[in-house]
Amino acid sequence: MSNLQHKTDVILIGAGIMSATLGSLLKELAPDWEIKVFEKLASAGEESSNEWNNAGTGHAALCELNYTSEKPDGSIDISKAVKVNEQFQMSRQFWSYLVNSNLIRHPQDFIMPLPHMSLVQGEKNVAFLKKRFKALSTIPLFQGMAFSDDPEKLKEWVPLIMEGRTSKEPIAATKIDSGTDVNFGALTRMLFQHLEKQNVEINYKHLVKDMKRTDDGLWEVKVQKVESGKIEFHTAKFVFIGGGGGSLPLLQKTGISESKRIGGFPVSGLFLVCKNPEVAERHHAKVYGKAKVGAPPMSVPHLDTRYIDNKKSLLFGPFAGFSPKFLKTGSNVDLLGSVKPHNLLTMLAAGAKELALTKYLIQQVLLSKEKRMDELREFMPNAKSEDWEVVLAGQRVQVIKDTDAGGKGTLQFGTEVVSAADGSIAALLGASPGASTAVHVMLEVLEKCFPQHMFEWEAKIKDMIPSYGVSLAENSALFRELHHSTAEALGLSERQLVYS
Ligand SMILES: Cc1cc2nc3c(=O)[nH]c(=O)nc-3n(C[C@H](O)[C@H](O)[C@H](O)COP(=O)(O)OP(=O)(O)OC[C@H]3O[C@@H](n4cnc5c(N)ncnc54)[C@H](O)[C@@H]3O)c2cc1C
């Protein structure tokens, strides 16, 4: 049975952090636009954005070593770290705007101050960390970072990591107190509650099955009610595909030329979670190490304090793995179903190039809990198996495309906005740096899809996100002012004192 529905201005597919952010931006910029959301699950933030499905790191390049690389001349390239940090500052500003405007409340329910640390072992790695520290210390965005290779100091910073350590190898760490732990699940739910109050129609248990262009230039979206199986058709002037891992198959259904020759490679994640409160109480930081040789950048091991449901817990991982599903709640035929005549060669080329990665991921899936505990013990020598349990995290679908630099079938580790030339539809693919930079990425969607409105919207965007269009790395006074005001609005300054 079919049912033709009214047309609307905007359809957002998926109720994750990306649709939540885009909807919230649009409600401020174009309050009269009618917005509908379709989500296949029963509530918001249940897939990758859920607090147990990601690591909750407010990625600002304060601790992630993969954002700084060593150049052939031995110097450190910090350009990516600066970019990621500036993007995270935009998220802080937008969240602060929402709190200051009483559109969302209780920021302590989604963001907590938490030191971010990088920790390395071995002479070469220690030398790299020292150079990285020196390079970052010249930039205001990273001010307050400390370096130590003194085991006594490290015992103060990370007692659980130092206790029982017998290795005589040199060890060093950097520490910066202005890091954060973000509960992206809670934030997503808050933003959808706010959108509901702003008359956005949110349809849970509605699966988007197909999309096509109508003769009058609109998009017709075919939606199935999960419980009754009933089919509905909704039309919109603009559609955002925010389906997380499920975005690629939906993008392919649009048939737009920009969707061709793109593939996806799913990487699953597992964490070890410590629920023993006595152990969790003795660690207070996100501590990022170095990825093992052959491991993809998203499986850099880290030992994190997490604040979820007002409880402190510890999380270690993520262990990468292979699953053909594009979503945690996806299907085993997702990967196969995404291979189309137009991306077959790209996918085959990637398959041939990434054999080592596939082998690594399959080996990771087969690890027993004890083997995973052994990896944790490289971080925390005295970790006891009975304190830790394995939890399944979210799926990340990495983009595969042909690039000038990498050639046919190159695996990408970043996020990509793919949009139609006329700006009527856009999709977000990839998952890194991820939720932390949602505001920056959704502003990119607006710039690509609504260029005709950007002049009119610019003043409001700058009111919400004062660093929009400005390099904070080159404007230290503005950075300090915004860092201070966002810390106040999000309650980070006083809680930093309470918890550290
Ligand atoms: C293991 C792991 C660790 C991570 N760690 C971090 C971190 O520390 N910091 C960070 O910033 N980011 C991190 N990320 C990335 C971050 O979680 C994602 O970038 C972000 O949550 C993606 O949000 P989204 O809204 O695009 O997707 P999702 O949150 O996955 O939401 C997509 C929604 O679309 C729905 N959907 C899909 N298809 C359909 C359809 N056909 N019809 C209707 N609904 C549909 C899904 O049910 C889902 O609710 C991590 C990710 C993983 C997997």
The ligand as an SDF file (V2000), in Angstrom:
LIG
                    3D

 53 58  0  0  0  0  0  0  0  0999 V2000
   34.7620    2.4600   17.5790 C   0  0  0  0  0  0  0  0  0  0  0  0
   34.5110    3.9020   17.2930 C   0  0  0  0  0  0  0  0  0  0  0  0
   35.1490    4.8810   18.0510 C   0  0  0  0  0  0  0  0  0  0  0  0
   34.9200    6.2350   17.7740 C   0  0  0  0  0  0  0  0  0  0  0  0
   35.4830    7.1760   18.5850 N   0  0  0  0  0  0  0  0  0  0  0  0
   35.2070    8.4790   18.3880 C   0  0  0  0  0  0  0  0  0  0  0  0
   35.7060    9.4550   19.2920 C   0  0  0  0  0  0  0  0  0  0  0  0
   36.3660    9.1300   20.2740 O   0  0  0  0  0  0  0  0  0  0  0  0
   35.4250   10.7530   19.0320 N   0  0  0  0  0  0  0  0  0  0  0  0
   34.6930   11.1470   17.9550 C   0  0  0  0  0  0  0  0  0  0  0  0
   34.4960   12.3410   17.7710 O   0  0  0  0  0  0  0  0  0  0  0  0
   34.1830   10.2390   17.0880 N   0  0  0  0  0  0  0  0  0  0  0  0
   34.4170    8.9250   17.2820 C   0  0  0  0  0  0  0  0  0  0  0  0
   33.8970    7.9740   16.4330 N   0  0  0  0  0  0  0  0  0  0  0  0
   33.1580    8.4300   15.2440 C   0  0  0  0  0  0  0  0  0  0  0  0
   31.7450    8.8650   15.5790 C   0  0  0  0  0  0  0  0  0  0  0  0
   31.1250    7.9210   16.4150 O   0  0  0  0  0  0  0  0  0  0  0  0
   30.9500    9.0160   14.2820 C   0  0  0  0  0  0  0  0  0  0  0  0
   31.6580    9.8590   13.3940 O   0  0  0  0  0  0  0  0  0  0  0  0
   29.5880    9.6490   14.4980 C   0  0  0  0  0  0  0  0  0  0  0  0
   28.9010    9.0790   15.5830 O   0  0  0  0  0  0  0  0  0  0  0  0
   28.7670    9.4750   13.2170 C   0  0  0  0  0  0  0  0  0  0  0  0
   27.5160   10.0780   13.3950 O   0  0  0  0  0  0  0  0  0  0  0  0
   26.4030    9.9120   12.2990 P   0  0  0  0  0  0  0  0  0  0  0  0
   25.2790   10.7620   12.7150 O   0  0  0  0  0  0  0  0  0  0  0  0
   27.0020   10.1560   10.9570 O   0  0  0  0  0  0  0  0  0  0  0  0
   26.0640    8.3530   12.3060 O   0  0  0  0  0  0  0  0  0  0  0  0
   25.2740    7.4350   13.3610 P   0  0  0  0  0  0  0  0  0  0  0  0
   25.4160    7.8950   14.7470 O   0  0  0  0  0  0  0  0  0  0  0  0
   25.6780    6.0350   13.0570 O   0  0  0  0  0  0  0  0  0  0  0  0
   23.7720    7.6660   12.9630 O   0  0  0  0  0  0  0  0  0  0  0  0
   23.2380    7.2420   11.7340 C   0  0  0  0  0  0  0  0  0  0  0  0
   21.7790    6.9370   11.9460 C   0  0  0  0  0  0  0  0  0  0  0  0
   21.1760    6.6770   10.6880 O   0  0  0  0  0  0  0  0  0  0  0  0
   20.2600    5.6100   10.8320 C   0  0  0  0  0  0  0  0  0  0  0  0
   20.0410    5.0220    9.5100 N   0  0  0  0  0  0  0  0  0  0  0  0
   20.9530    4.4210    8.7080 C   0  0  0  0  0  0  0  0  0  0  0  0
   20.3870    4.0120    7.5660 N   0  0  0  0  0  0  0  0  0  0  0  0
   19.0770    4.3750    7.6320 C   0  0  0  0  0  0  0  0  0  0  0  0
   17.9700    4.2330    6.7510 C   0  0  0  0  0  0  0  0  0  0  0  0
   18.0820    3.6200    5.5730 N   0  0  0  0  0  0  0  0  0  0  0  0
   16.7610    4.7130    7.1430 N   0  0  0  0  0  0  0  0  0  0  0  0
   16.6180    5.3460    8.3400 C   0  0  0  0  0  0  0  0  0  0  0  0
   17.6290    5.4930    9.2160 N   0  0  0  0  0  0  0  0  0  0  0  0
   18.8420    5.0280    8.8520 C   0  0  0  0  0  0  0  0  0  0  0  0
   20.9590    4.6810   11.8180 C   0  0  0  0  0  0  0  0  0  0  0  0
   20.0380    3.8040   12.4480 O   0  0  0  0  0  0  0  0  0  0  0  0
   21.5790    5.6790   12.7910 C   0  0  0  0  0  0  0  0  0  0  0  0
   20.7360    5.9810   13.8750 O   0  0  0  0  0  0  0  0  0  0  0  0
   34.0750    6.6150   16.7070 C   0  0  0  0  0  0  0  0  0  0  0  0
   33.4170    5.6390   15.9450 C   0  0  0  0  0  0  0  0  0  0  0  0
   33.6100    4.2930   16.2460 C   0  0  0  0  0  0  0  0  0  0  0  0
   32.8570    3.2630   15.4670 C   0  0  0  0  0  0  0  0  0  0  0  0
  1  2  1  0
  2  3  1  0
  2 52  2  0
  3  4  2  0
  4  5  1  0
  4 50  1  0
  5  6  2  0
  6  7  1  0
  6 13  1  0
  7  8  2  0
  7  9  1  0
  9 10  1  0
 10 11  2  0
 10 12  1  0
 12 13  2  0
 13 14  1  0
 14 15  1  0
 14 50  1  0
 15 16  1  0
 16 17  1  0
 16 18  1  0
 18 19  1  0
 18 20  1  0
 20 21  1  0
 20 22  1  0
 22 23  1  0
 23 24  1  0
 24 25  2  0
 24 26  1  0
 24 27  1  0
 27 28  1  0
 28 29  2  0
 28 30  1  0
 28 31  1  0
 31 32  1  0
 32 33  1  0
 33 34  1  0
 33 48  1  0
 34 35  1  0
 35 36  1  0
 35 46  1  0
 36 37  1  0
 36 45  1  0
 37 38  2  0
 38 39  1  0
 39 40  1  0
 39 45  2  0
 40 41  1  0
 40 42  2  0
 42 43  1  0
 43 44  2  0
 44 45  1  0
 46 47  1  0
 46 48  1  0
 48 49  1  0
 50 51  2  0
 51 52  1  0
 52 53  1  0
M  END
$$$$
